[in-house]
Amino acid sequence: MPTGVVKFFNERKGFGFIIDDELQQDIFVHATGLIDRIAEADKVTFEITEDNRGKKAINVKKTE
């Protein structure tokens, strides 16, 4: 399961980006893909799915 760090997350708008530790790429994350509440600089695990707009993080969970 990929790991990363939350680069940006706007709770009001419900979206943000995670920097994937392995790929060093920004992965889009939407509030509907969250399991835990996240904030900037949180370490997370997630799954990656792809749609017509590109890669997207789902099942996002905070790690310690």
mmCIF file of the N, C-alpha and C atoms, coordinates in Angstrom:
data_MODEL
# 
_entry.id   MODEL 
# 
loop_
_atom_site.group_PDB 
_atom_site.id 
_atom_site.type_symbol 
_atom_site.label_atom_id 
_atom_site.label_alt_id 
_atom_site.label_comp_id 
_atom_site.label_asym_id 
_atom_site.label_entity_id 
_atom_site.label_seq_id 
_atom_site.pdbx_PDB_ins_code 
_atom_site.Cartn_x 
_atom_site.Cartn_y 
_atom_site.Cartn_z 
_atom_site.occupancy 
_atom_site.B_iso_or_equiv 
_atom_site.pdbx_formal_charge 
_atom_site.auth_seq_id 
_atom_site.auth_comp_id 
_atom_site.auth_asym_id 
_atom_site.auth_atom_id 
_atom_site.pdbx_PDB_model_num 
ATOM 1   N N  . MET A 1 1  ? 0.855   -1.186 0.000   1.00 0.00 ? 1  MET A N  1 
ATOM 2   C CA . MET A 1 1  ? 0.000   0.000  0.000   1.00 0.00 ? 1  MET A CA 1 
ATOM 3   C C  . MET A 1 1  ? 0.893   1.238  0.000   1.00 0.00 ? 1  MET A C  1 
ATOM 4   N N  . PRO A 1 2  ? 0.639   2.179  -0.912  1.00 0.00 ? 2  PRO A N  1 
ATOM 5   C CA . PRO A 1 2  ? 1.460   3.395  -0.973  1.00 0.00 ? 2  PRO A CA 1 
ATOM 6   C C  . PRO A 1 2  ? 1.357   4.235  0.304   1.00 0.00 ? 2  PRO A C  1 
ATOM 7   N N  . THR A 1 3  ? 2.433   4.953  0.576   1.00 0.00 ? 3  THR A N  1 
ATOM 8   C CA . THR A 1 3  ? 2.462   5.893  1.702   1.00 0.00 ? 3  THR A CA 1 
ATOM 9   C C  . THR A 1 3  ? 2.831   7.266  1.156   1.00 0.00 ? 3  THR A C  1 
ATOM 10  N N  . GLY A 1 4  ? 2.508   8.290  1.936   1.00 0.00 ? 4  GLY A N  1 
ATOM 11  C CA . GLY A 1 4  ? 2.845   9.639  1.520   1.00 0.00 ? 4  GLY A CA 1 
ATOM 12  C C  . GLY A 1 4  ? 2.566   10.646 2.613   1.00 0.00 ? 4  GLY A C  1 
ATOM 13  N N  . VAL A 1 5  ? 2.702   11.910 2.251   1.00 0.00 ? 5  VAL A N  1 
ATOM 14  C CA . VAL A 1 5  ? 2.484   13.025 3.167   1.00 0.00 ? 5  VAL A CA 1 
ATOM 15  C C  . VAL A 1 5  ? 1.484   13.983 2.521   1.00 0.00 ? 5  VAL A C  1 
ATOM 16  N N  . VAL A 1 6  ? 0.550   14.471 3.321   1.00 0.00 ? 6  VAL A N  1 
ATOM 17  C CA . VAL A 1 6  ? -0.442  15.416 2.806   1.00 0.00 ? 6  VAL A CA 1 
ATOM 18  C C  . VAL A 1 6  ? 0.270   16.745 2.538   1.00 0.00 ? 6  VAL A C  1 
ATOM 19  N N  . LYS A 1 7  ? 0.270   17.152 1.289   1.00 0.00 ? 7  LYS A N  1 
ATOM 20  C CA . LYS A 1 7  ? 0.904   18.411 0.873   1.00 0.00 ? 7  LYS A CA 1 
ATOM 21  C C  . LYS A 1 7  ? -0.032  19.581 1.125   1.00 0.00 ? 7  LYS A C  1 
ATOM 22  N N  . PHE A 1 8  ? -1.310  19.355 0.824   1.00 0.00 ? 8  PHE A N  1 
ATOM 23  C CA . PHE A 1 8  ? -2.314  20.404 0.930   1.00 0.00 ? 8  PHE A CA 1 
ATOM 24  C C  . PHE A 1 8  ? -3.666  19.727 1.057   1.00 0.00 ? 8  PHE A C  1 
ATOM 25  N N  . PHE A 1 9  ? -4.528  20.241 1.939   1.00 0.00 ? 9  PHE A N  1 
ATOM 26  C CA . PHE A 1 9  ? -5.902  19.761 1.987   1.00 0.00 ? 9  PHE A CA 1 
ATOM 27  C C  . PHE A 1 9  ? -6.801  20.892 2.468   1.00 0.00 ? 9  PHE A C  1 
ATOM 28  N N  . ASN A 1 10 ? -7.787  21.249 1.648   1.00 0.00 ? 10 ASN A N  1 
ATOM 29  C CA . ASN A 1 10 ? -8.747  22.281 1.989   1.00 0.00 ? 10 ASN A CA 1 
ATOM 30  C C  . ASN A 1 10 ? -10.020 21.584 2.457   1.00 0.00 ? 10 ASN A C  1 
ATOM 31  N N  . GLU A 1 11 ? -10.217 21.551 3.752   1.00 0.00 ? 11 GLU A N  1 
ATOM 32  C CA . GLU A 1 11 ? -11.370 20.844 4.320   1.00 0.00 ? 11 GLU A CA 1 
ATOM 33  C C  . GLU A 1 11 ? -12.696 21.446 3.863   1.00 0.00 ? 11 GLU A C  1 
ATOM 34  N N  . ARG A 1 12 ? -12.740 22.751 3.725   1.00 0.00 ? 12 ARG A N  1 
ATOM 35  C CA . ARG A 1 12 ? -13.967 23.427 3.305   1.00 0.00 ? 12 ARG A CA 1 
ATOM 36  C C  . ARG A 1 12 ? -14.371 23.040 1.879   1.00 0.00 ? 12 ARG A C  1 
ATOM 37  N N  . LYS A 1 13 ? -13.384 22.966 0.991   1.00 0.00 ? 13 LYS A N  1 
ATOM 38  C CA . LYS A 1 13 ? -13.662 22.598 -0.401  1.00 0.00 ? 13 LYS A CA 1 
ATOM 39  C C  . LYS A 1 13 ? -13.646 21.084 -0.617  1.00 0.00 ? 13 LYS A C  1 
ATOM 40  N N  . GLY A 1 14 ? -13.020 20.349 0.308   1.00 0.00 ? 14 GLY A N  1 
ATOM 41  C CA . GLY A 1 14 ? -13.050 18.890 0.256   1.00 0.00 ? 14 GLY A CA 1 
ATOM 42  C C  . GLY A 1 14 ? -12.067 18.229 -0.686  1.00 0.00 ? 14 GLY A C  1 
ATOM 43  N N  . PHE A 1 15 ? -10.921 18.869 -0.930  1.00 0.00 ? 15 PHE A N  1 
ATOM 44  C CA . PHE A 1 15 ? -9.924  18.227 -1.778  1.00 0.00 ? 15 PHE A CA 1 
ATOM 45  C C  . PHE A 1 15 ? -8.522  18.698 -1.413  1.00 0.00 ? 15 PHE A C  1 
ATOM 46  N N  . GLY A 1 16 ? -7.533  17.975 -1.939  1.00 0.00 ? 16 GLY A N  1 
ATOM 47  C CA . GLY A 1 16 ? -6.147  18.336 -1.713  1.00 0.00 ? 16 GLY A CA 1 
ATOM 48  C C  . GLY A 1 16 ? -5.212  17.419 -2.482  1.00 0.00 ? 16 GLY A C  1 
ATOM 49  N N  . PHE A 1 17 ? -3.948  17.367 -2.029  1.00 0.00 ? 17 PHE A N  1 
ATOM 50  C CA . PHE A 1 17 ? -2.940  16.557 -2.694  1.00 0.00 ? 17 PHE A CA 1 
ATOM 51  C C  . PHE A 1 17 ? -2.053  15.861 -1.672  1.00 0.00 ? 17 PHE A C  1 
ATOM 52  N N  . ILE A 1 18 ? -1.641  14.651 -2.028  1.00 0.00 ? 18 ILE A N  1 
ATOM 53  C CA . ILE A 1 18 ? -0.711  13.857 -1.237  1.00 0.00 ? 18 ILE A CA 1 
ATOM 54  C C  . ILE A 1 18 ? 0.542   13.675 -2.081  1.00 0.00 ? 18 ILE A C  1 
ATOM 55  N N  . ILE A 1 19 ? 1.725   13.798 -1.469  1.00 0.00 ? 19 ILE A N  1 
ATOM 56  C CA . ILE A 1 19 ? 2.973   13.500 -2.169  1.00 0.00 ? 19 ILE A CA 1 
ATOM 57  C C  . ILE A 1 19 ? 3.287   12.034 -1.902  1.00 0.00 ? 19 ILE A C  1 
ATOM 58  N N  . ASP A 1 20 ? 3.282   11.235 -2.954  1.00 0.00 ? 20 ASP A N  1 
ATOM 59  C CA . ASP A 1 20 ? 3.585   9.810  -2.855  1.00 0.00 ? 20 ASP A CA 1 
ATOM 60  C C  . ASP A 1 20 ? 5.067   9.625  -2.502  1.00 0.00 ? 20 ASP A C  1 
ATOM 61  N N  . ASP A 1 21 ? 5.368   8.863  -1.434  1.00 0.00 ? 21 ASP A N  1 
ATOM 62  C CA . ASP A 1 21 ? 6.757   8.671  -1.003  1.00 0.00 ? 21 ASP A CA 1 
ATOM 63  C C  . ASP A 1 21 ? 7.621   8.006  -2.069  1.00 0.00 ? 21 ASP A C  1 
ATOM 64  N N  . GLU A 1 22 ? 7.080   7.024  -2.757  1.00 0.00 ? 22 GLU A N  1 
ATOM 65  C CA . GLU A 1 22 ? 7.872   6.276  -3.736  1.00 0.00 ? 22 GLU A CA 1 
ATOM 66  C C  . GLU A 1 22 ? 8.010   7.022  -5.059  1.00 0.00 ? 22 GLU A C  1 
ATOM 67  N N  . LEU A 1 23 ? 6.902   7.509  -5.595  1.00 0.00 ? 23 LEU A N  1 
ATOM 68  C CA . LEU A 1 23 ? 6.905   8.148  -6.913  1.00 0.00 ? 23 LEU A CA 1 
ATOM 69  C C  . LEU A 1 23 ? 7.291   9.629  -6.873  1.00 0.00 ? 23 LEU A C  1 
ATOM 70  N N  . GLN A 1 24 ? 7.192   10.249 -5.681  1.00 0.00 ? 24 GLN A N  1 
ATOM 71  C CA . GLN A 1 24 ? 7.434   11.683 -5.516  1.00 0.00 ? 24 GLN A CA 1 
ATOM 72  C C  . GLN A 1 24 ? 6.549   12.510 -6.448  1.00 0.00 ? 24 GLN A C  1 
ATOM 73  N N  . GLN A 1 25 ? 5.296   12.059 -6.617  1.00 0.00 ? 25 GLN A N  1 
ATOM 74  C CA . GLN A 1 25 ? 4.322   12.768 -7.429  1.00 0.00 ? 25 GLN A CA 1 
ATOM 75  C C  . GLN A 1 25 ? 3.163   13.212 -6.556  1.00 0.00 ? 25 GLN A C  1 
ATOM 76  N N  . ASP A 1 26 ? 2.508   14.292 -6.983  1.00 0.00 ? 26 ASP A N  1 
ATOM 77  C CA . ASP A 1 26 ? 1.290   14.729 -6.309  1.00 0.00 ? 26 ASP A CA 1 
ATOM 78  C C  . ASP A 1 26 ? 0.137   13.845 -6.753  1.00 0.00 ? 26 ASP A C  1 
ATOM 79  N N  . ILE A 1 27 ? -0.618  13.344 -5.776  1.00 0.00 ? 27 ILE A N  1 
ATOM 80  C CA . ILE A 1 27 ? -1.789  12.528 -6.055  1.00 0.00 ? 27 ILE A CA 1 
ATOM 81  C C  . ILE A 1 27 ? -3.000  13.294 -5.512  1.00 0.00 ? 27 ILE A C  1 
ATOM 82  N N  . PHE A 1 28 ? -3.994  13.506 -6.352  1.00 0.00 ? 28 PHE A N  1 
ATOM 83  C CA . PHE A 1 28 ? -5.211  14.206 -5.961  1.00 0.00 ? 28 PHE A CA 1 
ATOM 84  C C  . PHE A 1 28 ? -5.970  13.381 -4.923  1.00 0.00 ? 28 PHE A C  1 
ATOM 85  N N  . VAL A 1 29 ? -6.557  14.043 -3.946  1.00 0.00 ? 29 VAL A N  1 
ATOM 86  C CA . VAL A 1 29 ? -7.408  13.363 -2.960  1.00 0.00 ? 29 VAL A CA 1 
ATOM 87  C C  . VAL A 1 29 ? -8.670  14.192 -2.755  1.00 0.00 ? 29 VAL A C  1 
ATOM 88  N N  . HIS A 1 30 ? -9.813  13.513 -2.755  1.00 0.00 ? 30 HIS A N  1 
ATOM 89  C CA . HIS A 1 30 ? -11.103 14.153 -2.530  1.00 0.00 ? 30 HIS A CA 1 
ATOM 90  C C  . HIS A 1 30 ? -11.641 13.653 -1.191  1.00 0.00 ? 30 HIS A C  1 
ATOM 91  N N  . ALA A 1 31 ? -12.445 14.455 -0.531  1.00 0.00 ? 31 ALA A N  1 
ATOM 92  C CA . ALA A 1 31 ? -13.006 14.096 0.783   1.00 0.00 ? 31 ALA A CA 1 
ATOM 93  C C  . ALA A 1 31 ? -13.755 12.765 0.756   1.00 0.00 ? 31 ALA A C  1 
ATOM 94  N N  . THR A 1 32 ? -14.334 12.390 -0.380  1.00 0.00 ? 32 THR A N  1 
ATOM 95  C CA . THR A 1 32 ? -15.056 11.117 -0.468  1.00 0.00 ? 32 THR A CA 1 
ATOM 96  C C  . THR A 1 32 ? -14.111 9.922  -0.396  1.00 0.00 ? 32 THR A C  1 
ATOM 97  N N  . GLY A 1 33 ? -12.801 10.135 -0.591  1.00 0.00 ? 33 GLY A N  1 
ATOM 98  C CA . GLY A 1 33 ? -11.830 9.049  -0.533  1.00 0.00 ? 33 GLY A CA 1 
ATOM 99  C C  . GLY A 1 33 ? -11.155 8.893  0.819   1.00 0.00 ? 33 GLY A C  1 
ATOM 100 N N  . LEU A 1 34 ? -11.620 9.655  1.811   1.00 0.00 ? 34 LEU A N  1 
ATOM 101 C CA . LEU A 1 34 ? -10.988 9.624  3.137   1.00 0.00 ? 34 LEU A CA 1 
ATOM 102 C C  . LEU A 1 34 ? -11.650 8.621  4.075   1.00 0.00 ? 34 LEU A C  1 
ATOM 103 N N  . ILE A 1 35 ? -10.811 7.948  4.855   1.00 0.00 ? 35 ILE A N  1 
ATOM 104 C CA . ILE A 1 35 ? -11.303 7.125  5.963   1.00 0.00 ? 35 ILE A CA 1 
ATOM 105 C C  . ILE A 1 35 ? -11.132 7.931  7.252   1.00 0.00 ? 35 ILE A C  1 
ATOM 106 N N  . ASP A 1 36 ? -9.986  8.614  7.379   1.00 0.00 ? 36 ASP A N  1 
ATOM 107 C CA . ASP A 1 36 ? -9.701  9.475  8.531   1.00 0.00 ? 36 ASP A CA 1 
ATOM 108 C C  . ASP A 1 36 ? -9.661  10.925 8.067   1.00 0.00 ? 36 ASP A C  1 
ATOM 109 N N  . ARG A 1 37 ? -9.859  11.824 9.025   1.00 0.00 ? 37 ARG A N  1 
ATOM 110 C CA . ARG A 1 37 ? -9.689  13.248 8.746   1.00 0.00 ? 37 ARG A CA 1 
ATOM 111 C C  . ARG A 1 37 ? -8.209  13.532 8.551   1.00 0.00 ? 37 ARG A C  1 
ATOM 112 N N  . ILE A 1 38 ? -7.852  14.330 7.548   1.00 0.00 ? 38 ILE A N  1 
ATOM 113 C CA . ILE A 1 38 ? -6.440  14.625 7.294   1.00 0.00 ? 38 ILE A CA 1 
ATOM 114 C C  . ILE A 1 38 ? -6.189  16.125 7.279   1.00 0.00 ? 38 ILE A C  1 
ATOM 115 N N  . ALA A 1 39 ? -4.919  16.470 7.486   1.00 0.00 ? 39 ALA A N  1 
ATOM 116 C CA . ALA A 1 39 ? -4.481  17.870 7.448   1.00 0.00 ? 39 ALA A CA 1 
ATOM 117 C C  . ALA A 1 39 ? -3.078  17.901 6.858   1.00 0.00 ? 39 ALA A C  1 
ATOM 118 N N  . GLU A 1 40 ? -2.621  19.075 6.484   1.00 0.00 ? 40 GLU A N  1 
ATOM 119 C CA . GLU A 1 40 ? -1.283  19.221 5.920   1.00 0.00 ? 40 GLU A CA 1 
ATOM 120 C C  . GLU A 1 40 ? -0.239  18.616 6.842   1.00 0.00 ? 40 GLU A C  1 
ATOM 121 N N  . ALA A 1 41 ? 0.746   17.934 6.241   1.00 0.00 ? 41 ALA A N  1 
ATOM 122 C CA . ALA A 1 41 ? 1.885   17.293 6.897   1.00 0.00 ? 41 ALA A CA 1 
ATOM 123 C C  . ALA A 1 41 ? 1.546   15.954 7.566   1.00 0.00 ? 41 ALA A C  1 
ATOM 124 N N  . ASP A 1 42 ? 0.298   15.495 7.519   1.00 0.00 ? 42 ASP A N  1 
ATOM 125 C CA . ASP A 1 42 ? -0.042  14.170 8.043   1.00 0.00 ? 42 ASP A CA 1 
ATOM 126 C C  . ASP A 1 42 ? 0.577   13.096 7.164   1.00 0.00 ? 42 ASP A C  1 
ATOM 127 N N  . LYS A 1 43 ? 1.071   12.031 7.805   1.00 0.00 ? 43 LYS A N  1 
ATOM 128 C CA . LYS A 1 43 ? 1.547   10.863 7.067   1.00 0.00 ? 43 LYS A CA 1 
ATOM 129 C C  . LYS A 1 43 ? 0.348   9.956  6.862   1.00 0.00 ? 43 LYS A C  1 
ATOM 130 N N  . VAL A 1 44 ? 0.214   9.423  5.640   1.00 0.00 ? 44 VAL A N  1 
ATOM 131 C CA . VAL A 1 44 ? -0.965  8.635  5.290   1.00 0.00 ? 44 VAL A CA 1 
ATOM 132 C C  . VAL A 1 44 ? -0.600  7.401  4.464   1.00 0.00 ? 44 VAL A C  1 
ATOM 133 N N  . THR A 1 45 ? -1.518  6.433  4.472   1.00 0.00 ? 45 THR A N  1 
ATOM 134 C CA . THR A 1 45 ? -1.491  5.327  3.522   1.00 0.00 ? 45 THR A CA 1 
ATOM 135 C C  . THR A 1 45 ? -2.728  5.482  2.658   1.00 0.00 ? 45 THR A C  1 
ATOM 136 N N  . PHE A 1 46 ? -2.675  4.936  1.454   1.00 0.00 ? 46 PHE A N  1 
ATOM 137 C CA . PHE A 1 46 ? -3.797  5.117  0.533   1.00 0.00 ? 46 PHE A CA 1 
ATOM 138 C C  . PHE A 1 46 ? -3.703  4.113  -0.597  1.00 0.00 ? 46 PHE A C  1 
ATOM 139 N N  . GLU A 1 47 ? -4.752  4.025  -1.380  1.00 0.00 ? 47 GLU A N  1 
ATOM 140 C CA . GLU A 1 47 ? -4.766  3.257  -2.616  1.00 0.00 ? 47 GLU A CA 1 
ATOM 141 C C  . GLU A 1 47 ? -4.885  4.252  -3.761  1.00 0.00 ? 47 GLU A C  1 
ATOM 142 N N  . ILE A 1 48 ? -4.420  3.854  -4.933  1.00 0.00 ? 48 ILE A N  1 
ATOM 143 C CA . ILE A 1 48 ? -4.482  4.744  -6.096  1.00 0.00 ? 48 ILE A CA 1 
ATOM 144 C C  . ILE A 1 48 ? -5.450  4.170  -7.116  1.00 0.00 ? 48 ILE A C  1 
ATOM 145 N N  . THR A 1 49 ? -6.318  5.041  -7.605  1.00 0.00 ? 49 THR A N  1 
ATOM 146 C CA . THR A 1 49 ? -7.210  4.702  -8.704  1.00 0.00 ? 49 THR A CA 1 
ATOM 147 C C  . THR A 1 49 ? -6.991  5.745  -9.785  1.00 0.00 ? 49 THR A C  1 
ATOM 148 N N  . GLU A 1 50 ? -7.435  5.449  -10.981 1.00 0.00 ? 50 GLU A N  1 
ATOM 149 C CA . GLU A 1 50 ? -7.273  6.410  -12.063 1.00 0.00 ? 50 GLU A CA 1 
ATOM 150 C C  . GLU A 1 50 ? -8.605  6.638  -12.755 1.00 0.00 ? 50 GLU A C  1 
ATOM 151 N N  . ASP A 1 51 ? -8.865  7.904  -13.060 1.00 0.00 ? 51 ASP A N  1 
ATOM 152 C CA . ASP A 1 51 ? -10.064 8.238  -13.823 1.00 0.00 ? 51 ASP A CA 1 
ATOM 153 C C  . ASP A 1 51 ? -9.642  9.106  -15.003 1.00 0.00 ? 51 ASP A C  1 
ATOM 154 N N  . ASN A 1 52 ? -10.592 9.728  -15.659 1.00 0.00 ? 52 ASN A N  1 
ATOM 155 C CA . ASN A 1 52 ? -10.267 10.533 -16.844 1.00 0.00 ? 52 ASN A CA 1 
ATOM 156 C C  . ASN A 1 52 ? -9.424  11.764 -16.534 1.00 0.00 ? 52 ASN A C  1 
ATOM 157 N N  . ARG A 1 53 ? -9.322  12.134 -15.273 1.00 0.00 ? 53 ARG A N  1 
ATOM 158 C CA . ARG A 1 53 ? -8.513  13.295 -14.882 1.00 0.00 ? 53 ARG A CA 1 
ATOM 159 C C  . ARG A 1 53 ? -7.121  12.905 -14.393 1.00 0.00 ? 53 ARG A C  1 
ATOM 160 N N  . GLY A 1 54 ? -6.881  11.620 -14.167 1.00 0.00 ? 54 GLY A N  1 
ATOM 161 C CA . GLY A 1 54 ? -5.568  11.180 -13.700 1.00 0.00 ? 54 GLY A CA 1 
ATOM 162 C C  . GLY A 1 54 ? -5.663  10.360 -12.428 1.00 0.00 ? 54 GLY A C  1 
ATOM 163 N N  . LYS A 1 55 ? -4.529  10.273 -11.719 1.00 0.00 ? 55 LYS A N  1 
ATOM 164 C CA . LYS A 1 55 ? -4.462  9.471  -10.498 1.00 0.00 ? 55 LYS A CA 1 
ATOM 165 C C  . LYS A 1 55 ? -5.197  10.146 -9.352  1.00 0.00 ? 55 LYS A C  1 
ATOM 166 N N  . LYS A 1 56 ? -5.805  9.302  -8.501  1.00 0.00 ? 56 LYS A N  1 
ATOM 167 C CA . LYS A 1 56 ? -6.586  9.806  -7.382  1.00 0.00 ? 56 LYS A CA 1 
ATOM 168 C C  . LYS A 1 56 ? -6.387  8.862  -6.192  1.00 0.00 ? 56 LYS A C  1 
ATOM 169 N N  . ALA A 1 57 ? -6.202  9.409  -5.007  1.00 0.00 ? 57 ALA A N  1 
ATOM 170 C CA . ALA A 1 57 ? -6.041  8.606  -3.795  1.00 0.00 ? 57 ALA A CA 1 
ATOM 171 C C  . ALA A 1 57 ? -7.414  8.280  -3.207  1.00 0.00 ? 57 ALA A C  1 
ATOM 172 N N  . ILE A 1 58 ? -7.576  7.015  -2.800  1.00 0.00 ? 58 ILE A N  1 
ATOM 173 C CA . ILE A 1 58 ? -8.795  6.578  -2.126  1.00 0.00 ? 58 ILE A CA 1 
ATOM 174 C C  . ILE A 1 58 ? -8.412  5.782  -0.887  1.00 0.00 ? 58 ILE A C  1 
ATOM 175 N N  . ASN A 1 59 ? -9.376  5.556  -0.007  1.00 0.00 ? 59 ASN A N  1 
ATOM 176 C CA . ASN A 1 59 ? -9.137  4.804  1.238   1.00 0.00 ? 59 ASN A CA 1 
ATOM 177 C C  . ASN A 1 59 ? -7.945  5.379  2.010   1.00 0.00 ? 59 ASN A C  1 
ATOM 178 N N  . VAL A 1 60 ? -7.912  6.693  2.134   1.00 0.00 ? 60 VAL A N  1 
ATOM 179 C CA . VAL A 1 60 ? -6.812  7.408  2.776   1.00 0.00 ? 60 VAL A CA 1 
ATOM 180 C C  . VAL A 1 60 ? -6.940  7.320  4.289   1.00 0.00 ? 60 VAL A C  1 
ATOM 181 N N  . LYS A 1 61 ? -5.861  6.794  4.934   1.00 0.00 ? 61 LYS A N  1 
ATOM 182 C CA . LYS A 1 61 ? -5.830  6.654  6.392   1.00 0.00 ? 61 LYS A CA 1 
ATOM 183 C C  . LYS A 1 61 ? -4.581  7.314  6.943   1.00 0.00 ? 61 LYS A C  1 
ATOM 184 N N  . LYS A 1 62 ? -4.714  7.972  8.097   1.00 0.00 ? 62 LYS A N  1 
ATOM 185 C CA . LYS A 1 62 ? -3.563  8.545  8.775   1.00 0.00 ? 62 LYS A CA 1 
ATOM 186 C C  . LYS A 1 62 ? -2.719  7.429  9.394   1.00 0.00 ? 62 LYS A C  1 
ATOM 187 N N  . THR A 1 63 ? -1.395  7.618  9.390   1.00 0.00 ? 63 THR A N  1 
ATOM 188 C CA . THR A 1 63 ? -0.491  6.714  10.093  1.00 0.00 ? 63 THR A CA 1 
ATOM 189 C C  . THR A 1 63 ? 0.195   7.502  11.193  1.00 0.00 ? 63 THR A C  1 
ATOM 190 N N  . GLU A 1 64 ? 0.844   6.826  12.073  1.00 0.00 ? 64 GLU A N  1 
ATOM 191 C CA . GLU A 1 64 ? 1.494   7.502  13.217  1.00 0.00 ? 64 GLU A CA 1 
ATOM 192 C C  . GLU A 1 64 ? 2.913   7.864  12.950  1.00 0.00 ? 64 GLU A C  1 
# 
